[in-house]
């Protein structure tokens, strides 16, 4: 197992799509996102009207994780800080960590980055969908304060797997996810 000190987070760019797709297909063989879905998300991730934040995690030359968020709120100020009271909502679209990095805290780092982005987008709440059979991801989200608020029947296709709908109120409030639940630190989920 590798250490988190060797992993660097940075903005996802178009040239990351191919390595992201490799991880995507490994972790989510039945419901992997397409190349076009990632292109579409990245098209909204830059500039003054950006509504997305996508990051990748790299260890050396290897992509070992990625995460993305969409927001429906006011864009951040030029300095990246929130310009007023939070009123928007955000949705965690995806978080994925390669299997060899499960348990290293990388899932927590990626989620922390997405919550920072939600705060910069002036979002008061963050939502996500999590496969009902993905207990590892559920534990991660619960440590950050997400609560289950519903179930979407057959959300993940073609496997017809239900999704838990989870919500975090006030993503700007610091949460200490340092203490893992049952030793779980990583995540692999789709939203």
C-alpha positions in Angstrom: 0.0 0.0 0.0 1.3 3.4 -0.9 1.3 6.5 1.3 -0.9 9.6 0.8 2.2 11.9 1.1 3.2 10.9 -2.5 -0.2 11.8 -4.0 -0.8 15.2 -5.5 -4.3 16.6 -6.3 -4.7 19.0 -9.3 -7.4 20.2 -11.6 -8.6 17.6 -14.1 -8.0 18.5 -17.7 -8.9 17.0 -21.1 -5.7 14.9 -21.3 -6.7 13.1 -18.1 -9.9 11.6 -19.6 -8.2 8.5 -21.0 -6.5 7.5 -17.7 -9.7 8.4 -15.8 -11.6 6.1 -18.1 -9.2 3.2 -17.4 -9.9 3.6 -13.6 -13.6 4.1 -14.3 -13.9 0.8 -16.2 -12.0 -1.1 -13.6 -14.1 0.2 -10.7 -17.5 0.5 -12.3 -17.6 -2.1 -15.1 -21.4 -2.1 -15.4 -22.1 1.6 -15.1 -18.9 3.4 -16.2 -19.2 6.9 -17.5 -18.4 7.5 -21.1 -15.7 9.7 -22.6 -18.5 12.1 -23.7 -19.8 12.4 -20.2 -16.4 13.5 -18.9 -15.9 15.9 -21.9 -19.3 17.4 -21.1 -18.4 17.9 -17.4 -15.0 19.4 -18.2 -16.6 21.9 -20.6 -18.3 23.5 -17.6 -15.3 23.4 -15.3 -13.3 26.5 -16.4 -13.9 30.3 -16.8 -16.1 32.8 -14.9 -19.3 30.8 -15.5 -17.9 27.5 -14.3 -20.3 25.2 -12.5 -18.1 22.1 -12.1 -15.0 21.2 -10.2 -13.1 18.1 -11.2 -9.8 17.0 -9.7 -7.4 14.1 -10.3 -5.0 12.5 -7.8 -1.6 11.5 -9.2 1.2 9.5 -7.7 4.2 10.2 -9.9 3.0 9.7 -13.5 0.0 7.5 -12.5 -3.5 8.6 -12.0 -4.8 7.0 -8.7 -8.1 8.8 -8.2 -10.5 11.5 -9.3 -13.6 13.4 -8.2 -16.1 15.8 -9.5 -18.8 18.2 -8.3 -21.5 20.2 -10.0 -22.9 23.4 -8.4 -26.0 25.5 -8.9 -25.0 28.6 -7.0 -23.2 31.9 -7.4 -19.7 31.6 -8.9 -16.8 32.3 -6.6 -15.1 35.8 -6.4 -11.9 36.3 -8.3 -9.9 35.3 -5.3 -11.8 32.0 -5.0 -13.6 33.0 -1.8 -17.3 33.0 -1.3 -18.8 36.4 -1.8 -21.7 36.2 0.6 -24.3 33.9 2.2 -24.4 30.4 0.8 -27.6 29.7 -1.1 -26.8 27.2 -3.9 -26.7 23.4 -3.9 -24.0 21.1 -5.1 -24.0 17.5 -6.2 -21.0 15.1 -5.9 -20.9 13.5 -9.3 -18.1 11.0 -8.8 -15.3 9.9 -6.5 -13.0 7.1 -7.4 -9.8 5.8 -5.9 -7.8 2.9 -7.4 -8.0 -0.3 -5.3 -4.3 -0.1 -4.3 -5.0 3.3 -2.7 -8.1 2.2 -0.7 -7.5 2.8 3.0 -4.9 5.6 2.5 -7.1 8.6 3.1 -7.2 9.6 -0.5 -11.0 9.4 -0.7 -11.2 11.8 2.2 -8.8 14.2 0.5 -10.8 14.1 -2.7 -14.1 14.7 -0.8 -12.5 17.5 1.2 -11.5 19.2 -2.1 -15.0 18.9 -3.4 -16.5 20.4 -0.3 -14.0 23.3 -0.6 -15.3 23.8 -4.1 -18.9 23.7 -2.9 -18.1 26.4 -0.4 -16.4 28.5 -3.1 -19.5 28.1 -5.3 -21.6 29.4 -2.3 -23.5 26.2 -1.8 -25.4 25.7 1.4 -26.0 22.0 0.8 -24.3 19.1 -1.0 -26.1 16.0 -2.3 -24.9 12.7 -3.7 -26.1 9.3 -4.8 -24.3 6.3 -3.5 -24.8 2.7 -4.5 -26.7 0.9 -1.7 -24.1 -1.9 -1.9 -21.1 0.4 -1.5 -20.7 0.4 2.2 -17.1 1.7 2.0 -18.3 4.9 0.3 -21.2 5.3 2.7 -18.9 5.2 5.7 -16.7 7.9 4.1 -19.7 10.2 3.5 -21.1 9.6 7.0 -17.8 10.6 8.6 -18.1 13.9 6.7 -21.6 14.4 8.1 -23.7 13.3 5.1 -27.1 11.8 6.1 -29.3 9.5 4.1 -32.5 11.2 3.0 -33.9 8.8 0.6 -33.5 5.9 -1.9 -33.6 6.0 -5.7 -34.8 2.6 -6.9 -32.9 1.1 -9.8 -30.8 4.3 -10.2 -27.6 2.5 -11.3 -28.1 0.8 -14.7 -27.9 -1.7 -16.3 -27.5 -3.5 -12.9 -30.7 -2.0 -11.5 -29.0 -1.2 -8.2 -30.6 1.2 -5.8 -28.9 4.5 -4.7 -28.9 6.1 -1.3 -29.5 9.8 -1.6 -27.4 11.6 0.9 -27.2 15.3 2.0 -24.7 17.4 3.8 -25.8 20.8 5.2 -23.3 23.5 5.4 -20.2 22.1 3.6 -18.2 25.1 4.9 -18.3 23.7 8.5 -15.1 21.8 9.1 -15.5 18.1 9.8 -12.8 15.9 11.2 -12.8 12.8 9.2 -9.5 11.6 10.6 -10.9 8.8 12.6 -11.9 6.1 10.2 -15.0 4.0 10.8 -14.0 0.3 10.8 -10.7 1.3 9.3 -12.3 2.6 6.1 -10.5 5.5 4.5 -11.0 5.2 0.8 -13.9 5.5 -1.6 -15.2 4.4 -4.9 -18.6 5.7 -5.8 -20.6 7.4 -8.5 -23.1 10.2 -8.1 
